[in-house]
Amino acid sequence: MKLLAIAKKEFARFFRDRRMVISMLIPGLLIFILYSVMGSALWDEEEHYQFRVYLSGESLATEQITSLAAASDWSVEYLPAEDIAAAEAAVEEGEATALVVFSPGFDEAVLAYDGGTAGATVEIVYNSSAEDSFAFYTLASNVLSNYRQAFYVLPSDRADETSLFSSLLGDVLPFLIVTLLFSSAMSITLESIAGEKERGTLATILVTPIKRSHLAFGKVLPLAGISLIGAISSFLGVMFSMPKLVGMSLSGLVGGYGFVSYLLLFLLILSIVPVIVSAIAAVSTSARSVKEASGYTSVLMIVVMLLSIVTGFVGEMGPWVYFVPILNAVAGMQAVLYMSISLWQALAAVAVNLVFSVLLVFLIARMLSSERIMFGK
Amino acid sequence: MTDEIVRAEALRKTFTLSRKQQKIERTSERRKVAVDGLSFSVHSGEIYGLLGPNGAGKTTTLRMLSTLISPDAGDATVAGHSIVHEPQAVRDHIGFMTGELKLEGFFTPDYLFDFFGALHGVERETLALRKRELFSRFGIDKFAEVRVQDLSTGMRQKVSLVIAIVHDPEVVIFDEPTNGLDVLTAKVVTDFLLELRRMGKSVLLSTHIFSLVEKLCDRVGIIVDGRMVQDGTLAAVCGQQTLEERFFALYEELKGEVV
Protein backbone atom coordinates (compact mmCIF):
# COMPACT_ATOMS: atom_id res chain seq x y z
CA MET A 1 0.00 0.00 0.00
CA LYS A 2 2.72 2.45 1.00
CA LEU A 3 4.95 1.07 -1.74
CA LEU A 4 2.11 1.76 -4.15
CA ALA A 5 1.79 5.34 -2.92
CA ILE A 6 5.49 5.94 -3.58
CA ALA A 7 5.29 4.31 -7.01
CA LYS A 8 2.18 6.29 -7.94
CA LYS A 9 3.89 9.50 -6.94
CA GLU A 10 6.90 8.68 -9.14
CA PHE A 11 4.63 8.04 -12.12
CA ALA A 12 2.62 11.20 -11.39
CA ARG A 13 5.81 13.24 -11.17
CA PHE A 14 6.74 12.05 -14.64
CA PHE A 15 3.48 11.84 -16.55
CA ARG A 16 2.01 15.09 -15.21
CA ASP A 17 5.07 16.98 -16.35
CA ARG A 18 4.78 17.46 -20.09
CA ARG A 19 8.38 18.57 -20.39
CA MET A 20 9.69 15.36 -18.80
CA VAL A 21 7.57 13.20 -21.10
CA ILE A 22 8.72 15.09 -24.17
CA SER A 23 12.37 14.99 -23.15
CA MET A 24 12.05 11.23 -22.72
CA LEU A 25 10.55 10.73 -26.18
CA ILE A 26 12.70 13.19 -28.09
CA PRO A 27 15.87 11.06 -28.38
CA GLY A 28 13.96 8.38 -30.34
CA LEU A 29 12.54 10.97 -32.67
CA LEU A 30 15.95 12.61 -33.12
CA ILE A 31 17.60 9.26 -33.86
CA PHE A 32 14.91 8.53 -36.43
CA ILE A 33 15.31 11.88 -38.18
CA LEU A 34 19.10 11.86 -38.03
CA TYR A 35 19.49 8.30 -39.32
CA SER A 36 16.87 8.80 -42.02
CA VAL A 37 18.60 11.92 -43.27
CA MET A 38 21.98 10.17 -43.20
CA GLY A 39 20.42 7.20 -44.99
CA SER A 40 18.88 9.24 -47.75
CA ALA A 41 22.12 11.16 -48.19
CA LEU A 42 23.90 7.83 -48.60
CA TRP A 43 21.45 5.97 -50.78
CA ASP A 44 19.06 8.30 -52.55
CA GLU A 45 21.54 10.59 -54.22
CA GLU A 46 21.41 8.81 -57.58
CA GLU A 47 19.52 11.19 -59.78
CA HIS A 48 18.05 11.05 -63.22
CA TYR A 49 20.82 12.46 -65.35
CA GLN A 50 20.31 13.76 -68.88
CA PHE A 51 23.75 14.06 -70.39
CA ARG A 52 24.37 16.54 -73.20
CA VAL A 53 27.64 15.46 -74.74
CA TYR A 54 29.59 17.10 -77.60
CA LEU A 55 31.05 14.50 -79.85
CA SER A 56 33.92 14.71 -82.32
CA GLY A 57 34.91 11.70 -84.44
CA GLU A 58 32.96 8.48 -84.24
CA SER A 59 32.94 5.07 -82.58
CA LEU A 60 30.49 2.30 -81.82
CA ALA A 61 31.45 2.86 -78.18
CA THR A 62 28.98 5.78 -78.06
CA GLU A 63 26.12 3.31 -78.50
CA GLN A 64 27.43 1.16 -75.66
CA ILE A 65 27.64 4.26 -73.46
CA THR A 66 24.03 5.08 -74.30
CA SER A 67 22.77 1.60 -73.53
CA LEU A 68 24.70 1.39 -70.23
CA ALA A 69 23.33 4.83 -69.23
CA ALA A 70 19.82 3.66 -70.09
CA ALA A 71 20.31 0.79 -67.63
CA SER A 72 20.54 3.42 -64.88
CA ASP A 73 17.60 5.33 -66.33
CA TRP A 74 19.88 8.01 -67.66
CA SER A 75 19.82 9.42 -71.16
CA VAL A 76 22.59 10.64 -73.43
CA GLU A 77 22.16 13.21 -76.16
CA TYR A 78 25.13 13.56 -78.53
CA LEU A 79 25.76 16.89 -80.18
CA PRO A 80 28.25 17.32 -83.02
CA ALA A 81 31.23 19.32 -81.83
CA GLU A 82 31.94 21.61 -84.75
CA ASP A 83 34.11 23.98 -82.76
CA ILE A 84 36.25 22.13 -80.16
CA ALA A 85 37.16 25.32 -78.27
CA ALA A 86 33.49 26.37 -78.05
CA ALA A 87 32.52 22.87 -76.86
CA GLU A 88 35.24 22.99 -74.17
CA ALA A 89 33.94 26.34 -73.00
CA ALA A 90 30.41 24.92 -72.85
CA VAL A 91 31.64 22.11 -70.57
CA GLU A 92 33.48 24.58 -68.35
CA GLU A 93 30.40 26.72 -68.04
CA GLY A 94 28.16 23.75 -67.33
CA GLU A 95 26.07 24.11 -70.49
CA ALA A 96 27.22 20.70 -71.71
CA THR A 97 28.03 17.58 -69.69
CA ALA A 98 31.23 16.64 -71.50
CA LEU A 99 33.15 16.64 -74.75
CA VAL A 100 34.39 13.38 -76.24
CA VAL A 101 36.97 13.48 -79.01
CA PHE A 102 37.75 10.20 -80.82
CA SER A 103 40.88 10.14 -82.98
CA PRO A 104 40.12 9.54 -86.69
CA GLY A 105 39.56 5.88 -87.53
CA PHE A 106 39.23 5.04 -83.80
CA ASP A 107 37.36 1.72 -84.12
CA GLU A 108 39.63 0.42 -86.92
CA ALA A 109 42.74 1.31 -84.93
CA VAL A 110 41.37 -0.48 -81.85
CA LEU A 111 40.52 -3.58 -83.94
CA ALA A 112 43.96 -3.60 -85.60
CA TYR A 113 45.72 -3.25 -82.26
CA ASP A 114 48.17 -6.09 -81.65
CA GLY A 115 49.79 -5.16 -78.35
CA GLY A 116 52.30 -2.63 -79.73
CA THR A 117 52.05 1.16 -79.55
CA ALA A 118 48.45 2.25 -79.37
CA GLY A 119 47.33 4.02 -82.50
CA ALA A 120 43.99 5.37 -81.18
CA THR A 121 43.18 8.00 -78.57
CA VAL A 122 39.99 9.24 -76.99
CA GLU A 123 39.90 12.49 -75.10
CA ILE A 124 37.19 13.22 -72.52
CA VAL A 125 36.73 16.79 -71.33
CA TYR A 126 34.62 16.89 -68.19
CA ASN A 127 34.13 18.83 -64.99
CA SER A 128 34.62 16.68 -61.87
CA SER A 129 33.01 19.28 -59.63
CA ALA A 130 29.70 18.84 -61.46
CA GLU A 131 27.93 15.66 -60.38
CA ASP A 132 26.43 14.80 -63.77
CA SER A 133 29.67 15.48 -65.61
CA PHE A 134 31.60 13.26 -63.24
CA ALA A 135 28.95 10.53 -63.49
CA PHE A 136 29.26 10.61 -67.27
CA TYR A 137 33.04 10.43 -67.12
CA THR A 138 32.88 7.38 -64.80
CA LEU A 139 30.39 5.71 -67.10
CA ALA A 140 32.23 6.52 -70.31
CA SER A 141 35.67 5.49 -69.05
CA ASN A 142 34.15 2.26 -67.79
CA VAL A 143 32.80 1.45 -71.19
CA LEU A 144 35.94 2.55 -73.04
CA SER A 145 38.40 0.63 -70.90
CA ASN A 146 36.43 -2.54 -71.62
CA TYR A 147 35.84 -1.66 -75.27
CA ARG A 148 36.54 -4.49 -77.72
CA GLN A 149 37.83 -6.78 -74.98
CA ALA A 150 37.85 -10.49 -75.62
CA PHE A 151 35.88 -11.04 -72.40
CA TYR A 152 33.81 -9.29 -69.70
CA VAL A 153 33.95 -9.83 -65.96
CA LEU A 154 30.45 -10.56 -64.70
CA PRO A 155 30.41 -10.14 -60.89
CA SER A 156 27.62 -11.73 -58.87
CA ASP A 157 27.59 -11.13 -55.10
CA ARG A 158 25.82 -13.96 -53.27
CA ALA A 159 26.06 -12.52 -49.71
CA ASP A 160 22.81 -13.27 -47.89
CA GLU A 161 21.29 -9.94 -46.94
CA THR A 162 19.86 -11.26 -43.67
CA SER A 163 23.14 -12.65 -42.38
CA LEU A 164 24.95 -9.52 -43.53
CA PHE A 165 22.55 -7.54 -41.46
CA SER A 166 22.56 -9.79 -38.46
CA SER A 167 26.30 -9.31 -38.24
CA LEU A 168 25.88 -5.55 -38.45
CA LEU A 169 23.04 -5.55 -35.94
CA GLY A 170 24.75 -8.09 -33.71
CA ASP A 171 27.77 -5.87 -33.19
CA VAL A 172 26.05 -2.52 -32.99
CA LEU A 173 22.58 -3.05 -31.61
CA PRO A 174 23.37 -4.37 -28.08
CA PHE A 175 25.75 -1.51 -27.46
CA LEU A 176 23.21 0.95 -28.83
CA ILE A 177 20.43 -0.43 -26.64
CA VAL A 178 22.49 -0.38 -23.45
CA THR A 179 23.63 3.16 -24.15
CA LEU A 180 20.10 4.34 -24.90
CA LEU A 181 18.75 2.64 -21.78
CA PHE A 182 21.44 4.18 -19.65
CA SER A 183 20.89 7.69 -20.90
CA SER A 184 17.14 7.52 -20.52
CA ALA A 185 17.46 6.07 -16.99
CA MET A 186 20.15 8.52 -15.93
CA SER A 187 18.33 11.84 -15.92
CA ILE A 188 15.15 10.68 -14.19
CA THR A 189 16.90 8.51 -11.61
CA LEU A 190 19.40 11.20 -10.65
CA GLU A 191 16.56 13.66 -10.35
CA SER A 192 14.26 11.37 -8.40
CA ILE A 193 16.77 10.22 -5.80
CA ALA A 194 19.80 12.52 -5.57
CA GLY A 195 17.55 15.47 -6.45
CA GLU A 196 15.01 14.64 -3.77
CA LYS A 197 17.79 14.06 -1.28
CA GLU A 198 19.42 17.38 -2.06
CA ARG A 199 16.16 19.31 -1.86
CA GLY A 200 15.20 17.70 1.45
CA THR A 201 12.02 16.10 0.13
CA LEU A 202 13.38 12.58 0.62
CA ALA A 203 13.95 13.31 4.32
CA THR A 204 10.26 14.27 4.60
CA ILE A 205 9.38 10.80 3.36
CA LEU A 206 11.92 9.13 5.67
CA VAL A 207 10.18 10.68 8.69
CA THR A 208 7.01 8.76 7.87
CA PRO A 209 6.63 5.13 9.01
CA ILE A 210 7.41 3.63 5.59
CA LYS A 211 9.75 0.65 5.42
CA ARG A 212 13.03 1.57 3.75
CA SER A 213 12.79 -1.43 1.43
CA HIS A 214 9.31 -0.33 0.32
CA LEU A 215 10.64 3.13 -0.38
CA ALA A 216 13.54 1.67 -2.40
CA PHE A 217 11.29 -0.62 -4.46
CA GLY A 218 8.67 2.12 -4.78
CA LYS A 219 11.33 4.29 -6.38
CA VAL A 220 13.20 1.79 -8.55
CA LEU A 221 10.22 0.01 -10.13
CA PRO A 222 8.47 3.07 -11.64
CA LEU A 223 11.82 4.56 -12.64
CA ALA A 224 12.60 1.33 -14.49
CA GLY A 225 9.21 1.49 -16.18
CA ILE A 226 9.72 5.07 -17.29
CA SER A 227 13.27 4.37 -18.48
CA LEU A 228 11.90 1.51 -20.52
CA ILE A 229 9.49 3.89 -22.23
CA GLY A 230 12.38 6.15 -23.16
CA ALA A 231 14.45 3.20 -24.31
CA ILE A 232 11.60 1.79 -26.39
CA SER A 233 11.18 5.17 -28.04
CA SER A 234 14.87 5.25 -28.94
CA PHE A 235 14.77 1.63 -30.00
CA LEU A 236 11.85 2.25 -32.36
CA GLY A 237 13.73 5.24 -33.72
CA VAL A 238 16.68 2.97 -34.46
CA MET A 239 14.60 0.16 -35.94
CA PHE A 240 12.60 2.37 -38.27
CA SER A 241 15.57 4.42 -39.44
CA MET A 242 18.06 1.54 -39.71
CA PRO A 243 16.59 0.24 -43.00
CA LYS A 244 16.95 3.74 -44.46
CA LEU A 245 20.46 4.04 -43.10
CA VAL A 246 21.54 0.82 -44.77
CA GLY A 247 19.25 1.01 -47.79
CA MET A 248 17.08 -2.01 -47.07
CA SER A 249 13.43 -2.60 -46.26
CA LEU A 250 12.40 -3.19 -42.64
CA SER A 251 11.05 -6.63 -43.43
CA GLY A 252 14.30 -7.58 -45.19
CA LEU A 253 16.15 -6.39 -42.11
CA VAL A 254 14.19 -8.16 -39.40
CA GLY A 255 12.32 -10.78 -41.39
CA GLY A 256 15.05 -13.33 -40.79
CA TYR A 257 14.17 -13.69 -37.11
CA GLY A 258 11.31 -15.64 -35.67
CA PHE A 259 8.99 -14.90 -32.78
CA VAL A 260 11.23 -16.61 -30.21
CA SER A 261 14.17 -14.43 -31.21
CA TYR A 262 12.11 -11.31 -30.63
CA LEU A 263 10.80 -12.60 -27.34
CA LEU A 264 14.29 -13.41 -26.09
CA LEU A 265 15.59 -10.08 -27.31
CA PHE A 266 12.80 -8.28 -25.48
CA LEU A 267 13.33 -10.27 -22.27
CA LEU A 268 17.05 -9.55 -22.34
CA ILE A 269 16.46 -5.84 -22.86
CA LEU A 270 13.84 -5.87 -20.10
CA SER A 271 16.29 -7.51 -17.71
CA ILE A 272 18.96 -4.82 -18.16
CA VAL A 273 16.60 -1.98 -17.23
CA PRO A 274 16.31 -2.70 -13.49
CA VAL A 275 20.06 -3.36 -13.26
CA ILE A 276 20.90 0.01 -14.75
CA VAL A 277 18.21 1.90 -12.82
CA SER A 278 19.04 0.34 -9.47
CA ALA A 279 22.76 0.87 -10.03
CA ILE A 280 22.22 4.58 -10.76
CA ALA A 281 19.75 4.74 -7.87
CA ALA A 282 22.29 3.21 -5.48
CA VAL A 283 24.92 5.69 -6.58
CA SER A 284 22.41 8.54 -6.25
CA THR A 285 21.45 7.46 -2.75
CA SER A 286 25.04 7.48 -1.57
CA ALA A 287 25.80 10.87 -3.12
CA ARG A 288 25.26 14.11 -1.24
CA SER A 289 24.10 16.15 -4.20
CA VAL A 290 22.93 15.77 -7.78
CA LYS A 291 26.30 17.05 -8.91
CA GLU A 292 28.17 14.41 -6.96
CA ALA A 293 25.75 11.74 -8.14
CA SER A 294 26.18 12.65 -11.79
CA GLY A 295 29.94 12.46 -11.31
CA TYR A 296 29.66 8.89 -10.00
CA THR A 297 27.12 8.05 -12.67
CA SER A 298 29.44 8.98 -15.50
CA VAL A 299 31.98 6.52 -14.10
CA LEU A 300 29.21 3.95 -13.94
CA MET A 301 28.30 4.75 -17.52
CA ILE A 302 31.84 4.05 -18.69
CA VAL A 303 31.81 0.67 -16.91
CA VAL A 304 28.43 -0.24 -18.40
CA MET A 305 29.47 0.83 -21.89
CA LEU A 306 32.68 -1.17 -21.60
CA LEU A 307 30.67 -4.21 -20.56
CA SER A 308 28.40 -3.73 -23.54
CA ILE A 309 31.23 -3.31 -26.03
CA VAL A 310 33.75 -6.00 -24.98
CA THR A 311 31.65 -8.84 -26.40
CA GLY A 312 32.15 -7.27 -29.81
CA PHE A 313 35.91 -7.75 -29.45
CA VAL A 314 36.18 -10.91 -27.48
CA GLY A 315 33.54 -12.90 -29.34
CA GLU A 316 32.92 -16.32 -27.83
CA MET A 317 33.82 -15.93 -24.17
CA GLY A 318 32.43 -19.09 -22.63
CA PRO A 319 29.35 -19.66 -20.51
CA TRP A 320 30.61 -17.58 -17.56
CA VAL A 321 29.60 -14.36 -19.33
CA TYR A 322 25.99 -15.26 -18.63
CA PHE A 323 26.61 -14.71 -14.92
CA VAL A 324 27.95 -11.17 -15.24
CA PRO A 325 25.14 -8.58 -15.11
CA ILE A 326 24.69 -6.49 -18.28
CA LEU A 327 27.51 -8.33 -20.05
CA ASN A 328 25.26 -11.40 -20.03
CA ALA A 329 22.39 -9.55 -21.70
CA VAL A 330 24.69 -7.99 -24.28
CA ALA A 331 26.24 -11.35 -25.11
CA GLY A 332 22.73 -12.81 -25.14
CA MET A 333 21.38 -10.19 -27.53
CA GLN A 334 24.35 -10.75 -29.78
CA ALA A 335 23.80 -14.49 -29.74
CA VAL A 336 20.11 -13.99 -30.56
CA LEU A 337 21.00 -11.77 -33.50
CA TYR A 338 23.58 -14.29 -34.74
CA MET A 339 20.98 -16.98 -34.10
CA SER A 340 23.28 -18.93 -31.83
CA ILE A 341 21.66 -18.65 -28.39
CA SER A 342 20.32 -21.45 -26.28
CA LEU A 343 17.24 -20.93 -24.17
CA TRP A 344 18.97 -21.64 -20.87
CA GLN A 345 21.64 -19.04 -21.59
CA ALA A 346 19.02 -16.37 -22.19
CA LEU A 347 17.02 -17.34 -19.12
CA ALA A 348 20.15 -17.51 -16.97
CA ALA A 349 21.07 -13.99 -18.10
CA VAL A 350 17.59 -12.69 -17.26
CA ALA A 351 17.59 -14.41 -13.86
CA VAL A 352 21.07 -13.15 -12.95
CA ASN A 353 20.10 -9.60 -13.85
CA LEU A 354 16.91 -9.73 -11.78
CA VAL A 355 18.70 -11.14 -8.73
CA PHE A 356 21.40 -8.52 -9.07
CA SER A 357 18.77 -5.75 -9.25
CA VAL A 358 16.97 -6.99 -6.15
CA LEU A 359 20.29 -7.08 -4.27
CA LEU A 360 20.98 -3.51 -5.34
CA VAL A 361 17.53 -2.42 -4.16
CA PHE A 362 18.20 -3.92 -0.73
CA LEU A 363 21.53 -2.11 -0.69
CA ILE A 364 19.61 1.12 -1.39
CA ALA A 365 17.22 0.30 1.44
CA ARG A 366 20.20 -0.16 3.77
CA MET A 367 21.64 3.16 2.70
CA LEU A 368 18.28 4.85 3.26
CA SER A 369 18.41 3.68 6.88
CA SER A 370 22.01 4.77 7.34
CA GLU A 371 22.36 7.93 9.45
CA ARG A 372 25.71 8.73 7.96
CA ILE A 373 24.45 8.61 4.38
CA MET A 374 21.07 10.27 4.88
CA PHE A 375 21.85 12.83 7.58
CA GLY A 376 25.64 13.05 7.59
CA LYS A 377 27.06 16.42 6.69
CA MET B 1 -2.07 16.96 32.27
CA THR B 2 0.78 15.37 34.18
CA ASP B 3 1.17 12.04 32.36
CA GLU B 4 4.44 11.80 30.48
CA ILE B 5 4.01 11.42 26.74
CA VAL B 6 7.74 11.64 25.98
CA ARG B 7 10.33 10.35 28.37
CA ALA B 8 14.04 10.43 27.55
CA GLU B 9 16.39 8.50 29.79
CA ALA B 10 20.14 8.97 29.73
CA LEU B 11 20.27 9.44 25.94
CA ARG B 12 23.77 9.46 24.56
CA LYS B 13 25.06 10.00 21.05
CA THR B 14 28.60 10.40 19.79
CA PHE B 15 29.80 11.18 16.30
CA THR B 16 33.07 10.36 14.62
CA LEU B 17 34.77 13.51 13.42
CA SER B 18 36.45 13.70 10.05
CA ARG B 19 39.89 15.34 9.77
CA LYS B 20 38.26 18.49 8.46
CA GLN B 21 35.75 18.61 11.29
CA GLN B 22 38.58 18.10 13.80
CA LYS B 23 40.29 21.18 12.43
CA ILE B 24 37.11 23.24 12.58
CA GLU B 25 36.45 22.14 16.17
CA ARG B 26 40.16 22.58 17.05
CA THR B 27 40.38 19.19 18.71
CA SER B 28 42.45 16.06 18.26
CA GLU B 29 39.66 13.85 19.63
CA ARG B 30 38.28 11.48 17.02
CA ARG B 31 34.89 11.30 18.68
CA LYS B 32 32.61 14.11 19.72
CA VAL B 33 29.91 13.60 22.31
CA ALA B 34 26.84 15.38 20.97
CA VAL B 35 24.37 14.25 23.61
CA ASP B 36 25.68 13.14 26.98
CA GLY B 37 23.20 11.26 29.16
CA LEU B 38 20.22 13.50 28.56
CA SER B 39 17.02 12.85 30.53
CA PHE B 40 13.79 14.82 30.52
CA SER B 41 10.10 14.33 29.99
CA VAL B 42 7.31 16.10 28.15
CA HIS B 43 3.86 16.10 29.69
CA SER B 44 0.78 15.44 27.66
CA GLY B 45 -0.78 18.58 26.23
CA GLU B 46 2.09 20.96 26.90
CA ILE B 47 4.67 22.73 24.81
CA TYR B 48 8.17 21.83 25.99
CA GLY B 49 11.18 23.81 24.76
CA LEU B 50 14.75 22.57 24.59
CA LEU B 51 16.85 25.73 24.84
CA GLY B 52 20.55 25.85 24.10
CA PRO B 53 23.28 27.38 21.97
CA ASN B 54 24.17 25.91 18.57
CA GLY B 55 25.98 22.61 18.93
CA ALA B 56 24.43 21.85 22.32
CA GLY B 57 22.88 18.67 20.97
CA LYS B 58 19.29 19.84 20.48
CA THR B 59 18.90 18.67 16.89
CA THR B 60 20.61 15.35 17.64
CA THR B 61 18.23 14.76 20.56
CA LEU B 62 15.16 15.49 18.47
CA ARG B 63 16.42 13.27 15.65
CA MET B 64 16.89 10.42 18.11
CA LEU B 65 13.37 10.91 19.47
CA SER B 66 12.03 10.91 15.88
CA THR B 67 13.96 7.66 15.19
CA LEU B 68 15.91 9.21 12.32
CA ILE B 69 19.09 8.27 14.14
CA SER B 70 19.54 5.80 16.97
CA PRO B 71 21.16 6.53 20.35
CA ASP B 72 24.46 4.92 21.36
CA ALA B 73 23.11 4.45 24.87
CA GLY B 74 19.96 5.19 26.81
CA ASP B 75 16.42 4.99 25.52
CA ALA B 76 13.30 7.08 25.27
CA THR B 77 9.62 6.31 25.02
CA VAL B 78 7.26 8.29 22.84
CA ALA B 79 3.55 7.65 23.46
CA GLY B 80 4.59 4.47 25.25
CA HIS B 81 6.84 3.11 22.49
CA SER B 82 10.60 2.70 22.75
CA ILE B 83 12.62 4.56 20.14
CA VAL B 84 15.21 1.78 20.25
CA HIS B 85 12.92 -1.25 20.05
CA GLU B 86 9.82 0.05 18.22
CA PRO B 87 10.96 2.85 15.90
CA GLN B 88 8.17 2.09 13.43
CA ALA B 89 5.49 2.50 16.11
CA VAL B 90 7.11 5.71 17.32
CA ARG B 91 6.89 7.17 13.81
CA ASP B 92 3.17 6.45 13.80
CA HIS B 93 2.69 8.66 16.85
CA ILE B 94 4.86 11.64 16.02
CA GLY B 95 4.85 14.47 13.55
CA PHE B 96 8.40 15.66 12.88
CA MET B 97 9.15 19.08 11.47
CA THR B 98 12.32 20.92 10.65
CA GLY B 99 13.27 23.55 8.15
CA GLU B 100 15.32 20.90 6.35
CA LEU B 101 12.24 18.87 5.42
CA LYS B 102 10.80 20.16 2.18
CA LEU B 103 7.86 19.35 -0.03
CA GLU B 104 8.17 18.61 -3.72
CA GLY B 105 7.28 21.87 -5.43
CA PHE B 106 5.81 20.13 -8.43
CA PHE B 107 2.76 18.81 -6.53
CA THR B 108 -0.26 20.56 -5.02
CA PRO B 109 -1.03 20.67 -1.27
CA ASP B 110 -4.05 18.48 -2.00
CA TYR B 111 -1.93 15.78 -3.69
CA LEU B 112 0.82 15.89 -1.07
CA PHE B 113 -1.67 15.63 1.80
CA ASP B 114 -3.08 12.44 0.26
CA PHE B 115 0.42 11.14 -0.52
CA PHE B 116 1.73 11.54 3.01
CA GLY B 117 -1.58 10.29 4.38
CA ALA B 118 -1.04 7.09 2.41
CA LEU B 119 2.56 6.80 3.66
CA HIS B 120 1.23 7.01 7.21
CA GLY B 121 -1.39 4.42 6.37
CA VAL B 122 -4.37 6.69 7.08
CA GLU B 123 -7.72 5.31 5.86
CA ARG B 124 -9.12 7.06 2.81
CA GLU B 125 -12.33 8.34 4.47
CA THR B 126 -10.50 9.50 7.58
CA LEU B 127 -7.97 11.23 5.37
CA ALA B 128 -10.62 13.10 3.36
CA LEU B 129 -12.32 14.22 6.56
CA ARG B 130 -9.04 15.37 8.10
CA LYS B 131 -8.05 17.20 4.95
CA ARG B 132 -11.28 19.16 4.91
CA GLU B 133 -10.95 20.03 8.58
CA LEU B 134 -7.25 20.98 8.57
CA PHE B 135 -7.34 22.81 5.23
CA SER B 136 -10.19 25.05 6.35
CA ARG B 137 -8.76 25.49 9.87
CA PHE B 138 -5.44 26.77 8.50
CA GLY B 139 -6.83 28.46 5.39
CA ILE B 140 -5.17 26.08 2.91
CA ASP B 141 -8.41 25.32 1.03
CA LYS B 142 -7.95 28.55 -0.95
CA PHE B 143 -4.74 27.30 -2.59
CA ALA B 144 -5.14 23.54 -2.24
CA GLU B 145 -4.82 23.04 -6.01
CA VAL B 146 -1.87 25.39 -6.57
CA ARG B 147 1.54 23.78 -7.00
CA VAL B 148 3.71 24.20 -3.89
CA GLN B 149 6.45 25.87 -5.97
CA ASP B 150 4.02 28.69 -6.82
CA LEU B 151 3.06 29.38 -3.20
CA SER B 152 4.44 32.12 -0.96
CA THR B 153 6.83 31.10 1.85
CA GLY B 154 4.08 31.54 4.43
CA MET B 155 1.62 29.38 2.53
CA ARG B 156 4.26 26.74 1.92
CA GLN B 157 5.08 26.68 5.63
CA LYS B 158 1.41 26.14 6.47
CA VAL B 159 1.26 23.22 4.04
CA SER B 160 4.39 21.64 5.56
CA LEU B 161 2.95 22.01 9.05
CA VAL B 162 -0.41 20.52 8.18
CA ILE B 163 1.20 17.63 6.32
CA ALA B 164 3.36 16.87 9.37
CA ILE B 165 0.16 16.17 11.34
CA VAL B 166 -1.71 14.38 8.53
CA HIS B 167 -1.91 11.21 10.67
CA ASP B 168 -3.17 13.00 13.78
CA PRO B 169 -0.05 12.33 15.91
CA GLU B 170 -0.15 12.81 19.66
CA VAL B 171 3.31 14.35 19.72
CA VAL B 172 4.74 16.99 17.42
CA ILE B 173 8.52 17.37 17.42
CA PHE B 174 9.73 20.59 15.91
CA ASP B 175 13.42 21.40 15.39
CA GLU B 176 14.10 25.15 15.35
CA PRO B 177 10.57 26.18 14.35
CA THR B 178 11.24 29.77 13.36
CA ASN B 179 14.84 29.58 12.17
CA GLY B 180 15.47 31.57 9.02
CA LEU B 181 11.84 32.54 8.61
CA ASP B 182 10.63 36.08 7.99
CA VAL B 183 8.42 37.64 10.68
CA LEU B 184 5.13 36.82 8.94
CA THR B 185 5.99 33.16 8.32
CA ALA B 186 7.34 32.86 11.86
CA LYS B 187 3.97 34.04 13.13
CA VAL B 188 2.25 31.37 11.04
CA VAL B 189 4.39 28.81 12.83
CA THR B 190 3.90 30.11 16.37
CA ASP B 191 0.15 30.44 15.84
CA PHE B 192 0.13 26.88 14.54
CA LEU B 193 1.94 25.59 17.63
CA LEU B 194 -0.50 27.38 19.95
CA GLU B 195 -3.36 25.92 17.90
CA LEU B 196 -1.84 22.45 18.32
CA ARG B 197 -1.83 22.90 22.08
CA ARG B 198 -5.48 23.94 21.94
CA MET B 199 -6.13 20.74 19.98
CA GLY B 200 -4.62 18.81 22.88
CA LYS B 201 -1.33 17.85 21.20
CA SER B 202 1.99 17.68 22.98
CA VAL B 203 4.76 19.69 21.39
CA LEU B 204 8.50 19.31 21.82
CA LEU B 205 10.56 22.03 20.20
CA SER B 206 14.17 23.12 20.17
CA THR B 207 15.35 26.68 19.83
CA HIS B 208 18.00 29.19 20.77
CA ILE B 209 15.54 32.08 20.78
CA PHE B 210 14.59 33.14 24.32
CA SER B 211 11.47 35.07 23.33
CA LEU B 212 10.05 32.06 21.54
CA VAL B 213 10.31 29.96 24.70
CA GLU B 214 8.78 32.73 26.79
CA LYS B 215 5.93 33.14 24.35
CA LEU B 216 5.09 29.49 23.75
CA CYS B 217 6.51 27.04 26.22
CA ASP B 218 4.95 25.70 29.39
CA ARG B 219 8.22 24.14 30.46
CA VAL B 220 11.79 24.53 29.34
CA GLY B 221 14.97 22.47 29.51
CA ILE B 222 18.31 24.25 29.17
CA ILE B 223 21.00 22.17 27.43
CA VAL B 224 24.69 22.97 27.26
CA ASP B 225 27.24 20.56 25.74
CA GLY B 226 24.73 17.74 25.48
CA ARG B 227 23.78 17.86 29.16
CA MET B 228 20.60 19.08 30.84
CA VAL B 229 21.54 22.01 33.03
CA GLN B 230 18.12 22.80 34.40
CA ASP B 231 14.53 22.08 33.52
CA GLY B 232 11.07 22.89 34.82
CA THR B 233 8.30 25.41 34.35
CA LEU B 234 9.39 28.81 33.09
CA ALA B 235 8.64 30.38 36.47
CA ALA B 236 10.64 27.75 38.31
CA VAL B 237 13.65 28.02 36.01
CA CYS B 238 13.76 31.83 35.82
CA GLY B 239 12.76 32.92 39.31
CA GLN B 240 12.92 36.71 39.34
CA GLN B 241 15.14 36.93 36.26
CA THR B 242 14.22 36.98 32.61
CA LEU B 243 14.95 33.75 30.73
CA GLU B 244 17.88 35.39 28.96
CA GLU B 245 19.49 36.57 32.23
CA ARG B 246 18.96 33.16 33.78
CA PHE B 247 20.46 31.36 30.80
CA PHE B 248 23.65 33.42 30.75
CA ALA B 249 23.99 33.14 34.51
CA LEU B 250 23.81 29.35 34.23
CA TYR B 251 26.17 29.33 31.26
CA GLU B 252 28.75 31.42 33.11
CA GLU B 253 28.50 29.18 36.17
CA LEU B 254 29.18 26.18 34.00
CA LYS B 255 31.84 27.44 31.60
CA GLY B 256 33.39 30.22 33.66
CA GLU B 257 32.88 32.75 30.88
CA VAL B 258 30.21 33.66 28.43
CA VAL B 259 32.16 33.97 25.22
Interface residues (C-beta under 8 A of the other chain):
Chain A: M1 K2 L4 A5 I6 K9 A12 R13 R16 D17 E196 R199 G200 T201 A203 T204 I205 L206 V207 T208 P209 I210 K211 E371 M374 F375
Chain B: R63 S66 L68 I69 S70 Q88 A89 R91 D92 F96 E100 L101 K102 L103 E104 F106 F107 Y111 F115 F116 A118 L119 H120 G121 I163
